[in-house]
């Protein structure tokens, strides 16, 4: 079963009086439980694709389906002109055919799906500096969805169950001894572990990671990727991982690799992943 499906996705950015096609007619499926990578050189469009899957950037045209939900169903992307190409609250210009943003019904759907179905691990970790490790991981549990049609399993948890779940994730990610530490007191590898635990805390079936080894040395990179692989293999979590990366060692670990070059899918490859992040020099 496909957990993520893209159909004929285009992404165009304005550049002065010109338009730049960052993604051109991308179509692929990612099945539940895969350890997958979108791989290509810098500027190829891989991070743009990941951001669109993560619902933090809007396609110019095409379909994105997550867990059977057609994200932009009922909305014509062709009539949209977004300021800074980001999703905001709905409003219209005087020309009724040009919408500066998306309708609130679609925005609520996107917001709910980001919380219930997607965990995002950023290159720069994006932890809240005034919160400790436990509080950073717990934070998504404190947010409530405004879309009653999209369930988030953790919303049924009692306070005690939420506490036990955060504790479980801290144990899984090796952070139990750092519960009360703030991000500034942690190493880069530890911050990445907090980001992973935070991404998992809502039991989202899809975890996205944008260049997860970019700010880590090879030893920490190996530890983080080994952790992600273990989480991917954990039958209780049943988590799909999708990476945006040009790191060949991550690509070797994956069982599904979407190769992108100049905005186009050049190869959609299924293979046997190595399961090991090699620490020798590239």
Secondary structure as UniProt FT lines:
FT   STRAND          2..15
FT   TURN            16..17
FT   STRAND          18..31
FT   TURN            32..33
FT   STRAND          35..39
FT   TURN            42..43
FT   HELIX           46..53
FT   TURN            54..55
FT   STRAND          61..66
FT   TURN            67..68
FT   STRAND          69..70
FT   TURN            71..74
FT   HELIX           77..79
FT   HELIX           83..85
FT   TURN            96..97
FT   HELIX           104..117
FT   STRAND          118..121
FT   TURN            123..124
FT   TURN            129..130
FT   HELIX           133..138
FT   HELIX           139..142
FT   TURN            148..149
FT   HELIX           153..156
FT   HELIX           159..172
FT   TURN            173..174
FT   HELIX           176..178
FT   TURN            179..180
FT   HELIX           183..185
FT   HELIX           188..200
FT   TURN            201..202
FT   STRAND          206..210
FT   TURN            212..215
FT   HELIX           218..233
FT   TURN            235..237
FT   STRAND          240..245
FT   HELIX           248..253
FT   STRAND          256..261
FT   TURN            262..263
FT   STRAND          264..270
//
